[in-house]
């Protein structure tokens, strides 16, 4: 395991410890740091998810922005699906569409697929190379470029900064 992967693994585990612990007492910080190092040494041989991660200040900023973009899309799609449930007059046109992604790394594609699936009204059914097959609650276009623009572009432009 490279030093970059070791440090990233420790930081991710320690950050998770801090989020779950909710305190910054020195004894909690020491135990969390020691456990993060120990778990990384024992269990993380070659974290493939971290090998293509781009760690630069701009990429970290985009990761922060992506979090807020995802939350906004999540809220927007929740409201859309809720309106469709309570208002039966709103049409639904479910179907499976193919979209194309520019992301090259498998981890980037996985994050994109999960982001799409976590957003109500869409579900990633399959990933084949640079194409994703998405079940969409209201198919407005079966054209690959139009569907990609509507479903993928909002997430993709941030994901490609830190996962290419």
Secondary structure, 3 states (H helix, E strand, C coil): CCHHHHHHHHHHHHHHHHHHHCCCCHHHHHHHHHHHHHHHHHHCCCCHHHHCCCCCHHHHHHHHHHHHHHHHHHHHHHHHHHHHHHCCCCCCECEEEEEECCCCCHHHHHHHHHHHHHCCCEEEEEEECCEEEEEECECCCCCHHHHHHHHCHHHHHHHHHHHC
